[in-house]
Amino acid sequence: MLSGDYKGCDAIYGYFGQLMETTGGTFKATLLQVLADDYYSSMAMQRSESTVNGRPVSTTDVLIDRVENGQAVETWIYFQDDTVLS
């Protein structure tokens, strides 16, 4: 299962490694929309596509970043259907 908290670069790289393993390297994200302000946050909507256990998966996801000093320091990801990677 990929849900959970990931803190630090190693944990985040590990998450993406698990994502690629779960999808057999087929994961692809296409950026659909971005909203941001100059001070605090950004929001992105993406279409995520992959193959999991031999079946195609396509979801629309929202990523919200808390920004400090121009860098994302925290990200929340909301999947249209978070059960598809299980």
Secondary structure, DSSP 8 states (H G I E B T S, - for coil): ---S---SHHHHHHHHHHHHHHTTT--EEEEEEEEE-SSSEEEEEEEEEEEETTEEEEEEEEEEEEEETTEEEEEEEEES-TTTT-
